[in-house]
Amino acid sequence: MVRLKSRYVLFEITYPSQTLTNNDCKQNLLLLKHKSSPKQINSKIIMQEIRRSLQLYLGDYGYGKVNSLLQLKYFSNNTSTGILRCHREDIDLLLTALFYINKLGDNTNNNYIGKLVINPIKISGTIKKMEQFIIKRNDRLLKNININQKQNDTNDFNDLNWANDETE
Amino acid sequence: MAIAPPPSNGGKKQFNKNQIQKRNRVLSARNIRTEAVIASAKANKKDGSNDLSEGGTMLNVGQFISSRQFEIKELQLAMHRSKVSGSTRVFQDLPRRLRRRTASHNVKRIPKRMRNRALREMMKNDQEKTILKTSSSRHGLTAKALYKAKMSVKLLRLASTSTSMKLALPPKVNASANGVRQKIRTLQALIKKSRAPCSRVKKLNNSMGSYDNITTNKLAQVPHGRQKYMKRQHVFAWLPTHIWNAKRSHMMKRWGYQIPYSATQKCFKMTHRIGGNVSTSDGTLCMDSSFMGTIVVRATDAKTEKLRDLIAKITSNRAIAPKYYNSNKVFSGLFTDPLTMLVLGPGEIIWCNHNLLLLRVHPAMFQKVFEILAVREFGFKVEDSRFAIGSITINGAESLSSLTSIIRSSTKSESFEQLKLISNVTDQNILPKDMSFSFKAIDPRHFGAPKKVKQNPKEVTIDKIMELQANTPKNEICETLEALCSTRERTTSYKNQQTMKQIHKRRRDMTKKGEHVSKNAIIPFDEKKDPEIPIYIYKRESTNDWVILMPWFWHLPFWYQLNKIPRKYNIGLRQFQQLQFEHKKLYFPDDYPFTETGFHENSYYKEEVNQYSCRASRLRRRFKSLGDLHKTKIPACKYEFGCHSSCDWRALQILRNGLLFLTKGNKKLILIDAKKTSDFVSDDPFDISNYSEPERKIESLNDLVEYTNDFQYEEGVPISRVPVELVDSHLVKEKVIRTQSDLVKQPLKVTAVTCKSVERGHIKDNARIYEIPKDQLSYWKQKAKGVYSSNGKLLHDEETPLPEVYNLIGFVTSGTYDLGVGSSTGTGFVDHGFYKHTDSTHVLVRNVQTCKYRLATIEKIII
């Protein structure tokens, strides 16, 4: 029997600010891009939005194909990161759908949140490796903060360019 | 009657209660918990700016860090939970190398800390238990007595039951007539008496049964070990760690020892990672290398010069260089037999002082070296210390830190301070060459658990490391080394060697007395009572590892402590060979065909082993179905040239020498002489008085191949003892093949090389190395660049032109996939003559029992 093979996507929700100056980009990238998600956002809303995006941009085919195994394994509001699971063959479709998302929720339910980007950071074949990756990533971030704190003893994170070195 | 329809379940499989429970457990274990949304004052803002940055510029560091830490913790927990949730028994949590057979019902196979839980689980499942009896009901006999009693009962029973035995005796001879009972009684009295202390018998100075086992000028006896296992150690001696290793390694009975051949666990990649490159290495590899033969040579003052001369002869003047002779560095290099000038193999020499030296050689060549040294005319005291000095070889980036976490010097020692300084250095290449340390250590069992040396990393500067060499405490090292070499000092080191029981008692007393003493604390060294162990630690440049020499019966305590260190792995000879191979170094004896031992290993031992393993019919290849191996079919060479399951150096010698012989004076090489009628030279066939073995007439290549076949099993012919000889790059004498008998008398000069496959191809042991025929050069040059098919794909397995038999230039002695290089490589030897008329670095390699030639590059190895 052939095993069901799936892929796990690590994503983070980022909230890019509207007014980005050049200086901002260099200095406060971390601050501007990374925020904790408001509590209106929950797994249900995220899934709804992904399904809507699938339906809208990939049609019935995309919706039906991807949705067969689509799961949100984990989502943390405080760190704005989450793990999605889908079938191995549908990973491209899912990423396309994520690309088109720029808002979550809707006005009727009073939980509309706009101007966001869902950024897929890593794709993995097993959830274990994904978990290990997140741990490593967080570890590096904390280490950077510690180093910065020791150096400057301020909250000015000039040298934090951690977010870019693993995002591809 | 209507049949009730089966209860509908929507086509889904119905689970029973247990299954549902298990399913729920697994599902909940897979769930990753998330932190509640931070409820700060701003969280309720409508625009959703519940972010970590207040006002968009500052980061709330506390929250930021805590939420990430929470995430890390939860993910780790989730990973752990999903791993554990499926398991029902405690030993399923253990890493592979701690798992044991029959752990499911035998509690003793489970680590002590888990035993209670394991018992509970067994009770729960009503499982059959194998619980060994506790010590309270132990019988009153010692192992020796029990063995004897059992044996005598067996013998008596045999004598009484076997009618043939009774019948063999004369009719009047029976038990009562001969007073058998009386005899037994007197025997028993004798035994009883012998137990009483006797003045002649030397009592051991410790309760562990440790004693120093050496003999002077003759080979030492194999240590007898425990009574119960005596018979198993008669021929093949057990190493100190035999019982430990027998459970964890495949053992090999060779060279008079039982040697751990390879760890039972798969470890090819692990060995490469930890033993190979420093940057990937994060552990230690340990091997019990006590099987290496140790010899201590002593000379009187009058014979100092003689000793120096002899060692100079053995090592071709190398080991008497001031670096070794005066500065006591460890010499490692080739040993030569001073009489025959044949290379014996690699060995190590440590000069303790000008009158005392310590040699370490491979057990395969031990006897030879011992005989050379122990010649009576020299008058040296040559001590066979094989079973008196043991050793551990360790490798890997963490080797020094793990070593220092189990070793402490008994008194303040300069050498130990040096070792401590570099204990955290992982890259041994930055240390000075040939470093060595020697000091008196305390019993390693004084440690409850290994303790790392506290060393400030900033203290280790390059200046300090440079100073290490200049400030070597030479006196201390020499003194301890002399102690290690002396029987008296080794025996003193066994004095008051404690049993585990005694050590535990000391620790218990210590913790009772001092309230704040932890259970794992080091038992303080008592100068008056506790033994001091002379140890010698040195770095080997050639193999990039550390060797620790210690008295034989102190080996095991060190070994057990070393095994408590995390990320320490056990390796055997096979892994040692792998490391040598990856470092492009030769491994004795497999890669030393120019020595007698290596030649024997290559030609006879491997042949035997391979033939034995090929007995299974599915492994046996049919040569006929292989196709042509060579371009021209030589009738005498049906399939493979020479032996097909080993490196046939004799055949190579005859072939390469024969080619010189046949083409002497610019003669053209004849492959097959069709006109020939007789194979042998015969002057006068009717002259019976002058009859001797007919000599083969060698005029063509075919005759040459016939000649090699003659030599497969022939004995008593004057031939060179070893068919190949390592070329000495300084003086390459032109070899002259004048007569036919020179073919086997003149050893072939060979060069050590490594081959690397250019594209596909898996080089295996015993593969054949061919030079590229001149007419095929253009084809193979193109092949090196890549031959493509019309659709742009690289061709790998297309038909290639075949070389001739006489293109054979060498063999691969050990070949496999090299993880460091990323392709298949092999270590081998080629005829030195090959280098004379070509600069090409390309050769063809073909595995035995295949007809596929693969292109490879070769590179010389400098020995």
Interface residues (C-beta under 8 A of the other chain):
Chain A: Y15 S17 N28 L30 L31 L32 H34 K35 S36 S37 P38 K39 Q40 K73 Y74 F75 S76 N77 N78 T79 T81 I83 I113 I127 K128 E131 Q132 I134 I135 N138 D139 L141 L142 I145 Q149 N155 F157
Chain B: I32 T34 E35 V37 I38 A43 G48 S49 N50 D51 L52 S53 G56 T57 M58 L59 V61 Q63 F64 I65 S67 R68 Q69 F70 E71 I72 L75 Q76 A78 M79 S82
